[in-house]
Every structure is written in structure tokens, then in C-alpha cells.
Amino acid sequence: MKDIIQHIENQINKRPTIGIVLGSGLDRLCSELENKVIIKYSDIPSFINTTVDGHAGEFVMGNLPGSTDSIIFANGRFHYYEGLDYEKTHIIIDIFYKIGCTHVITTNSSGCLESTWAPGDLMIIDSHIDATFRNSVDTPIKISGDAYYDLDLIKLASISMKKLQITPRTGTYGWTLGPTYETPSEVKMLKKLNVSAVGMSTVPEIQRTHELGLKLLALACLTNYAVGISKTPLTHKEVVTQANESSLLFSNLIIDILRTLV
């Protein structure tokens, strides 16, 4: 980790205070920064690289126009199903913490479990469930509260949604192992647990952010209906395509939130 941090710090002029993890196809935000510094994961000594389509594998640092505060984007995250140790799945959060970030915004592309919602909706995550069954076969427990999800940031995101006329969605995110999409039986179980969105990432980042005492806002782009809710077969291409279609709306929301923070 020391070599990784040193390599990054040698290329930046100002420590960022906000770190943002971009999910599949949600890289449009990188184009909004000025004075950009791009560091490819593959160029960082002893670091790992992404293997999933829609995750470019680079850190992008800079500032929003009119602001001098530095922001860092992680354009590409790591998934447990990529064959990594659990600790590697949240390494981006460790890096954010070590280079000085106090706030984290993590985003993802998720499957929607609410039949009255629609693909393209954006959801504030206010609770989560680890449905990977890695350590236990017991029924997963919902985790929520300000110790994990910063209430001020949730309020700020809600205000921005209203300002931008985005339908407000708030709910529980369920983490499954992947890389295959969830089965109809898994969806049935998750719905019984009142999960609104399901995906294969994010929870390790949420847990690590909590452990490090960083302020967190978690947002999901609902790119598709989960298996069993829609009759259409689900593919990763569909997820990335919908994420790209929603990227302008998603970018506008995050920029509006950042304008208040920086």
C-alpha cells in the first residue's frame, strides 16, 4: 500500500477531500473536471487492474469549474467475484482515506426489485444487506443508520433530486456474489427482506468507509429489472447501455451535490 500511495501523491498537487467511486458505465463525470490528472491502475506499482466491461481502471483527479477543491474519481471498482481477497474489494476506499478524503460518494448500477419503479431511476441507498452467504447461511441482517450512511448527505441528495426534478427513490441495497445475475429464487428472498436494488459490489466499500469513519453517500442507478421481474433476458450489455443513457442525469445529480460540498 505504501508504494501505491506514494505513486499517487507524487502526481497530485493538492489532496482531495472527496472520493467518488464510479459504477459500470457511469464515467461521464470525469469529463466535468478541470486541471485533470489521470493515473491508470495499470501504471501504479503493485496495484491491481479491473477486468469488468464498463470499468476503465483509472483514478481521475481535478476540480469542478469555479472551485479550487480537489476531487478524485475511481473510474472502475473491484468485485469479489473477480477472484480477489475480500480486502482488495475495498482497496479504493483505503486509498481515498490515506490521501486525505473525508467524504465518499459510491455509485453503482443495480437491478431494480420494485415493479412500480423504472430502469433509469436513481436511488439513495440508506441501508444494505450482505446476501453473499460467504460467512454464514443465516438470514441476512439489514444494516442501516447514520454510522454507515451520513444523514446530512442523504438530505443533500434528496434536495438535489427535488431541484433537478428527479423522482426520489430511497431503499435497501442487496449485495450478491456474482458474476452471474441473481436467480428468481434469490430475487424472491431479497424482496421478502424488503431489498429495493441488487448488485455485485458496493457493500465492501460501505463497510470499509464505516470502519474508517468517513462520511458516506451511496447512490444506485437502476439500470434494469432484476431477474424474474421482467420477462426480458438480462445481459451486462443492457446494464452498461442503460447506465450510459442515464449518465447525464446521474452526472447532473452528483455535480449539484458536489457544488454544495466544495
N, C-alpha and C positions, 0 to 999 in steps of 0.2 A: 504493500500500500504506500510506503514512503516514496518509492520511485514514481508511482503513479501521480501522487500529489505534487511532487517536485516538478515533474514534467508539465503538469497543467499550470502550476503557479509561475513557472518560468515564461509562460506565453501570455499571461494576462497582466494588465496594468492596474486593475482595481478589483478587489474582492467582491464577488456578487453577494447580494443579501437574499435573493430569491432564486430557488432552483425549481425548474419545471420539467417533469418527465412527460414526453410526448408519446402517445399510443399509436397504434397502426394507422398510417395514412394521415396523421394529424401534424404534419411538419410544416404547414403553411406559415405558422407563427415565426419561424426562423427568418423569413423574408422581411419581417417588420422591424428587425433590429438595425441600428446604425453602429458604425465602428466595430464591425463583426470580427471575431476571432473564431476560426473553425479548427477544432482538433479532432482528427479521426481516431476512433478507438484503436484501429489497427496500427497507428503510429505511436501509441503510448506503451512504454516498456512494461512487460509482464501483465498487460491488461488483456481482457477477452473481447471478442467481437460478436456482433449479433448474427444470427443465422435465419431470421424470420423476415419474409417479404413485408415491406412497409416500414421497416426499422432501419434507417440509413446507417446508424452506427457512428455517431459523431457528437461532440459537445459543441454548441454554438453559443458564444458569449457576446454581449454588446449592451446597448441601451436603447430604450424607446426614444423616438424623436421628441425633443423638448425636455428630456430627463437626463441627468448625469449618473443616476444609479445603475449599477451593473446587474444584469440578469443572465443566468445560464440555463440553456435548454439542453436536456439529454435527448437527442433525436434518435431514439432507439433504446429499448429496455431489454432485460434478460428474463427468461422464463425458466421455471423449474424443469419443464419438460424438455429443455434443450440438453439435459444431461448434466446440469450444473449442481454443485453443492448448494444447499439452501442459502448459505451465507452470501454466495455470489449473486443470488437473485435480487438482493437489495444493495449491492455494492454502489450503485449510483447515489443512493441516499447517504451512504458513508462518505462519499466524495463531496457531496454538497456540504455536509456538516464540517468536514475538515478544511474546506476552502472558505468557510465563513458564512454560509447561508443560515438564516434564522427562520425562513419561511419556505415551505414546499408546496407546490401545486402538482399533483399527479393526475394524469388523464389516461383514459383507455377507451378502446372500442369494445362494446359489450353486446351480448344478446339480451333482448327485451323479453321479460316474462309477464308483462302486463298487456293483456289483449286490447285494452282501451287506449293504450299509448301507441306511438307510431315510430317506425325506423326513421332516424334523423333527429329524434328528440334528444335533449341534453338533460342529464340527471345529476343532481348533487348527491354524493354518497355521504350518508350520515351514520352508517353502521355497516358491518360486514360479517360474513360467515366463512370460515375455512371449511370447505366441503371436499377437501382433498383426501381426508381419512389417512393421512400419512402416519399419524401417531396414535390414532385411536379409531375404533369402529363405533364409538358412541355418537349419538345425535349431535351435530354441530351446535355450538352456542353462539348466539348473536352478540357481537361486541359493539358498543356504541359509547357515546359520552364525550364531553369536552376534552378529556385526557387524550383522546385519539383525534377527534375532529373539532377544530377550533370554531367555536360558535360565532365569533366575530367575522371570521372569513366566510362562514356559511351565510350569515346575514348579508355580507357584502355581495356575495354571489347572487343571492336572491334579489337584491336591489338592482344589480346589473341586468339580471334576466327580465325584470319588470320594465326597466328602461329600454331594453332592446326588443321588447315585445316577444320574448321567448317564453313559451309555455313552461311554467315552473314545475319541475319534477324533482322529488326528493325520495330516496329509498335506500334499501339494503343491497349491497353487492355481494355476490357469492363467488368464491374462488374454487374452481375445479382444476384438476391436474393438466388435462390436455395430453397430447396435442390434438386428439380427436375432439370434435364438438360433443357437447353433453347429449346423453341419450334421453328419450322421452321419460324413462323412469327417473333419471336424475332431475329432470325439469319438474316432474310431479312432486318429488321430495322437496326441492327448493321452493316451489310455490307454497307447500304446506308450512314452510319456515318463513313465509312472507318475504322472500327474496324478490326484488324487482328487476335486477340485472345480473347476468352471469358472464364470467370470463376466466381467463387462464393466467392472470397476473395481478399486480397491484397490492394484494394483501400483504406480501412480504415487505413491500415499501411502506405501507401504512404502519405495520408493526414496528419496523425499524425507526421510522420517524417518531413514533411514540416513545420508544426506548431512548432516543437521543434528545427528547424534549423540544423538538422543533414544532412550529405551528403548521398545521396541515389543512389544505383544502383538496378534496378528491372529487373529480368530475368524470362522468362517463358519457360517451357518445353512443347512443343506442342504434347500432348500425343494422340490426336485423332482428326478427323474431326468433326466439330460441326454438330449438328442435321440438316438434310436436305442437307448437302454437300456429305455425304457418305450414301449409301443405307443400311449399316450395323447398326443394333440397338446398341445404346451406353449404356455401363454399367460402374459403378465405378470400377469394377474389371479390365476392359480394361484400364482405366486410370492409375491405380496403376501398372498394368503389364508393360505398355509402359514406365512409369516413371522409373520402376526398370531396364528395358532394356537400358534406356538412361542414367542411373545414372553414369556410368563410364565416359562417355563423359562430362556430366554435372559437375561431380566432378573435372575432369581434367581442365575444363574451370575456375571454381571458384578458384581452387588451384593456377593456373597460375596467376589469378588476385590478389589473396592474397599475392603471393610471391613478387609482386611489392609494395604492401601496407604495409607489415610488415617487 
